[in-house]
Structures are given as C-alpha cells and as structure tokens.
Amino acid sequence: MPLNLTVSPDFAPDHISGWFYFNTYLQRQLGIPIHLELYDSFEKQRQDIREGKVDLIYANPYDASMLVRELGFKALMKPAHKADETVIAVSVSSPCGSVEDLQPGSVIATTDDPDVHTMGMIMLESADLDDSNIQVKTLKNYVLVAKTLLKGEADAGFFLKQAYDELSELIRSEMKPLVSSQIGVIHHVLLAGPAFQSHEDALISTLMSMADEEKGRNVLQNMGLVGWERMSEEDSEFMIDLIDTLID
C-alpha cells in the first residue's frame, strides 16, 4: 500500500507538474510507492490529515503546528532561501498608496490560509482596521484574490508573497503592492508522519543532495525551489510558537 504525499493548497498552479515530478523522483530514489494527492481547499486537506490519510506533507506554517503537536508529525526540511511573507496589494487604479490609505468598510479579499491572513490583519492595524470595521471576502486561492481586485470587487487583497510573485506578468501589472511583511523565520515545512518514520533518513539524504545533480535540479526548478535545508526540532518549535502567538 503506497504512502501518501500532499502539498499545502497555497502552491502556485504553475507548479502542479513539479510536484508530480517530485513524487516520481522520491519513489525512484527511496524505492517505495508514494501516492500524491493534491487538494484545492485547506478544509478538505485538513479533514484527510486528521483521518490519517497523509504520511508526508509540504505544509504551511499554520498547519505545521497541528501536525507536530496534535498528530505526531516530525518537521524534517524547509525550502532553502524561501521564507513565507505576506503582501497586501490593491488594483493599480486604486487611489491607495499605502496601507494607511485604506478606510473603514474596506472589502479585503483573502484565502483560508491562516498564517497569511493573520499577517495581513496585523499589517492592517496601522490603518486602525480590524474585523470590526472591514468586510472579509474569503476565496479558494490567490488567483481568485487577484481577479476579485481587478474586477473592483475588493479594495485590497492578502497574498502569500511567493504566490503574488508567481502570478502572470499581465495580472501583476494590474496591481500594486502596498506593503510586504519581513519576518524571515516563517517557512513552509516538509513533515513526515508516523508511517514514514522508517524512511526519514533516506528522505533527508535524498533531499539534501537534490540540488547537486541534474535531475534533482530540474525537479526543484519545476517546483519553484532551489533546494532544501534541514530543519531542527528547535527551529520547528520556535516557528510554531511564533505562529501560535500571532494567531492568538
């Protein structure tokens, strides 16, 4: 019976093929069957995680807390040189030139990606905006957030910075960022569940050497990554504590 791999739904659609290449690469390198399951919603993915249907996951920082502290997953790796940051953007035609220009009653387009939404809400505080004086429109992905802005159906949108940067040039030319977070210590994380435990050492060795050989570099490029870095338990706990503090 194959082990199950999944990916946080906030990855760019352009990288779907990259994750399938990655899955094939892992199977060949580790010599074990692995099934890749992709989701278009966090809710459905979290349901399957809690039902024990996931053994290896490239998770967003918020879900890492649940996976480690509630379900016994172990954080193994993080993407090299790729911190998670949040961008608040508006339509290029918006009169707003900074977050402070946003007014009470503003409609904010966001996703159900909790860490990005939380960071966006924190950055709105400089404009004296919070849940009590804005309208929140929650959408399935960042492409829809962008489209909502361009249609004039929202005043501002929250984006994972990587997702914003990977939107098409045409879409980005119709928007302008107001502010970007600069935390630098929050990352997506590759976590292994209990069923993957016996393969952890081989997995770590495989990922650490991916950037050193041509096939591995090609797979990484298709995933939008440049390599992997080891994530210690101390690093994992620090990040989870920070996320929990921000959300609380």
C-alpha positions as CSV (number, residue, x, y, z in Angstrom):
1,M,0.0,0.0,0.0
2,P,1.6,3.3,-1.0
3,L,2.4,6.1,1.4
4,N,0.5,9.4,0.8
5,L,2.2,12.7,0.0
6,T,0.3,16.0,-0.2
7,V,1.1,19.7,-0.6
8,S,-0.4,22.8,1.1
9,P,-3.1,24.1,-1.4
10,D,-1.4,27.6,-1.5
11,F,1.2,26.5,-4.1
12,A,1.1,28.2,-7.5
13,P,-0.9,26.3,-10.1
14,D,2.2,26.5,-12.4
15,H,3.9,24.1,-10.1
16,I,1.4,21.3,-10.2
17,S,3.5,19.3,-12.7
18,G,6.6,20.0,-10.5
19,W,5.0,18.2,-7.5
20,F,4.2,15.2,-9.7
21,Y,7.8,15.1,-10.9
22,F,8.9,15.4,-7.2
23,N,6.7,12.4,-6.3
24,T,8.2,10.3,-9.1
25,Y,11.7,11.4,-8.1
26,L,11.1,10.4,-4.5
27,Q,9.7,7.0,-5.4
28,R,12.7,6.2,-7.6
29,Q,15.2,7.5,-5.0
30,L,13.6,5.8,-2.0
31,G,12.4,2.7,-3.7
32,I,8.9,2.9,-2.2
33,P,5.4,3.5,-3.6
34,I,4.1,7.1,-2.9
35,H,0.8,8.5,-4.0
36,L,0.5,12.3,-4.5
37,E,-2.9,13.8,-3.5
38,L,-3.4,17.5,-4.3
39,Y,-6.3,19.5,-2.8
40,D,-8.0,22.7,-3.8
41,S,-9.1,23.6,-0.3
42,F,-7.4,23.6,3.1
43,E,-10.6,22.3,4.8
44,K,-10.7,19.1,2.8
45,Q,-7.0,18.5,3.2
46,R,-7.2,19.1,7.0
47,Q,-10.0,16.6,7.2
48,D,-8.0,13.9,5.4
49,I,-4.9,14.7,7.6
50,R,-7.0,14.1,10.7
51,E,-8.4,10.9,9.3
52,G,-4.8,9.6,8.9
53,K,-4.8,9.7,5.1
54,V,-1.5,11.7,4.9
55,D,2.0,10.4,5.6
56,L,4.2,13.2,4.1
57,I,3.2,16.8,3.6
58,Y,4.7,20.0,2.5
59,A,2.7,22.2,4.9
60,N,2.1,25.8,5.5
61,P,3.4,27.1,8.9
62,Y,-0.1,27.2,10.5
63,D,-0.8,23.5,9.7
64,A,2.7,22.6,10.9
65,S,1.5,23.4,14.5
66,M,-1.4,20.9,14.3
67,L,0.7,18.3,12.5
68,V,3.5,18.4,15.1
69,R,1.7,19.0,18.3
70,E,-1.5,17.1,17.7
71,L,-0.8,14.3,15.2
72,G,2.8,13.3,15.9
73,F,4.4,14.5,12.6
74,K,8.1,15.5,12.6
75,A,9.4,18.5,10.7
76,L,12.3,17.4,8.6
77,M,13.1,20.0,5.9
78,K,12.3,23.5,4.8
79,P,12.8,25.1,1.3
80,A,16.2,26.8,1.0
81,H,16.2,30.6,0.9
82,K,12.4,30.9,0.9
83,A,10.7,32.4,3.8
84,D,6.9,32.9,3.9
85,E,5.9,36.6,3.8
86,T,2.5,38.3,3.2
87,V,1.8,41.0,0.7
88,I,-1.1,43.4,0.8
89,A,-1.9,44.6,-2.7
90,V,-4.6,46.7,-4.4
91,S,-5.6,47.3,-8.0
92,V,-3.3,49.6,-9.9
93,S,-6.2,52.0,-10.3
94,S,-6.7,52.3,-6.5
95,P,-6.1,55.7,-5.0
96,C,-4.4,54.0,-2.1
97,G,-0.6,54.3,-1.9
98,S,-0.1,52.8,1.5
99,V,-2.0,50.6,4.0
100,E,-2.9,53.7,6.0
101,D,-5.0,54.9,3.0
102,L,-7.4,52.0,3.4
103,Q,-10.6,53.1,5.1
104,P,-13.2,51.5,7.4
105,G,-15.7,49.5,5.4
106,S,-13.0,48.3,3.0
107,V,-13.5,44.9,1.4
108,I,-10.5,42.6,1.9
109,A,-10.0,39.6,-0.4
110,T,-8.2,36.7,1.3
111,T,-7.9,33.0,1.3
112,D,-8.3,30.4,4.1
113,D,-4.5,30.3,4.5
114,P,-4.5,31.2,8.2
115,D,-0.9,32.4,8.6
116,V,-1.1,34.7,5.6
117,H,-4.5,36.0,6.7
118,T,-3.2,36.6,10.2
119,M,-0.2,38.5,9.0
120,G,-2.3,40.6,6.7
121,M,-4.7,41.5,9.5
122,I,-1.7,42.5,11.7
123,M,-0.4,44.8,9.0
124,L,-3.9,46.4,8.7
125,E,-3.6,47.6,12.3
126,S,-1.5,50.6,11.2
127,A,-4.7,51.8,9.4
128,D,-6.8,51.2,12.5
129,L,-8.6,48.4,10.7
130,D,-9.7,45.1,12.2
131,D,-12.5,42.5,11.9
132,S,-15.0,45.0,13.4
133,N,-14.7,47.6,10.6
134,I,-13.8,45.7,7.4
135,Q,-15.6,43.2,5.2
136,V,-13.6,40.0,4.5
137,K,-14.2,38.0,1.3
138,T,-12.6,34.5,1.6
139,L,-11.7,32.9,-1.7
140,K,-10.2,29.5,-2.7
141,N,-6.8,30.7,-4.0
142,Y,-4.6,33.7,-4.8
143,V,-5.5,33.8,-8.4
144,L,-9.2,34.4,-7.4
145,V,-8.0,37.1,-4.9
146,A,-6.2,38.8,-7.8
147,K,-9.2,38.6,-10.1
148,T,-11.5,40.0,-7.3
149,L,-9.2,43.0,-7.1
150,L,-9.1,43.5,-10.8
151,K,-12.9,43.3,-11.0
152,G,-13.2,46.0,-8.4
153,E,-15.0,43.6,-6.0
154,A,-12.5,44.2,-3.2
155,D,-10.4,47.1,-2.1
156,A,-7.3,45.1,-1.1
157,G,-6.1,41.6,-1.0
158,F,-3.8,39.4,1.1
159,F,-1.2,37.2,-0.8
160,L,1.5,34.8,0.1
161,K,4.5,36.7,-1.4
162,Q,5.6,33.8,-3.4
163,A,2.1,33.3,-4.8
164,Y,2.0,37.0,-5.7
165,D,5.4,37.0,-7.4
166,E,4.4,33.9,-9.4
167,L,1.2,35.5,-10.8
168,S,1.4,36.2,-14.5
169,E,3.1,39.4,-15.5
170,L,-0.1,40.6,-17.0
171,I,-2.1,40.2,-13.7
172,R,0.7,41.7,-11.6
173,S,0.9,44.7,-14.0
174,E,-2.8,45.5,-13.0
175,M,-2.0,45.5,-9.2
176,K,0.4,47.3,-6.9
177,P,1.7,46.1,-3.5
178,L,1.2,48.4,-0.5
179,V,3.3,46.5,2.0
180,S,5.1,43.2,2.5
181,S,6.0,41.5,5.8
182,Q,9.6,40.9,6.6
183,I,9.6,38.3,9.3
184,G,12.1,36.0,7.7
185,V,11.7,33.0,10.0
186,I,8.4,31.5,8.9
187,H,8.6,28.8,6.3
188,H,6.6,26.0,4.7
189,V,7.8,22.7,6.1
190,L,8.1,19.1,4.9
191,L,6.8,16.9,7.7
192,A,6.7,13.1,8.0
193,G,4.0,11.2,9.8
194,P,4.5,8.1,11.9
195,A,4.1,5.8,8.9
196,F,7.0,7.5,7.2
197,Q,9.4,7.2,10.2
198,S,11.4,4.3,8.8
199,H,12.2,6.3,5.6
200,E,13.2,9.6,7.3
201,D,16.9,9.2,7.0
202,A,16.8,8.2,3.3
203,L,14.4,11.0,2.6
204,I,16.6,13.6,4.3
205,S,19.7,12.3,2.4
206,T,17.8,12.4,-0.9
207,L,16.5,15.9,-0.5
208,M,19.9,17.3,0.8
209,S,21.6,16.1,-2.4
210,M,18.8,17.1,-4.9
211,A,20.5,20.3,-6.0
212,D,23.8,18.5,-6.6
213,E,22.6,16.5,-9.6
214,E,20.9,17.5,-12.8
215,K,17.7,15.5,-12.4
216,G,17.2,16.8,-8.9
217,R,17.8,20.4,-10.0
218,N,15.3,20.1,-12.8
219,V,12.6,18.8,-10.4
220,L,13.4,21.6,-8.0
221,Q,13.1,24.2,-10.7
222,N,9.6,22.9,-11.7
223,M,8.6,23.2,-8.0
224,G,9.8,26.8,-7.8
225,L,12.5,25.8,-5.3
226,V,16.3,26.0,-5.3
227,G,17.0,23.3,-2.7
228,W,16.2,22.0,0.8
229,E,17.6,22.8,4.2
230,R,17.5,20.7,7.3
231,M,15.0,21.9,9.9
232,S,15.9,21.1,13.5
233,E,13.4,20.4,16.2
234,E,14.4,23.7,17.9
235,D,13.7,25.6,14.7
236,S,10.4,23.9,14.3
237,E,9.3,24.6,17.8
238,F,10.4,28.3,17.5
239,M,8.4,28.8,14.3
240,I,5.3,27.0,15.7
241,D,5.4,29.1,18.9
242,L,5.6,32.3,16.8
243,I,2.7,31.3,14.6
244,D,0.6,30.4,17.7
245,T,1.5,33.8,19.3
246,L,0.5,35.6,16.1
247,I,-2.8,33.8,15.8
248,D,-3.7,34.1,19.4
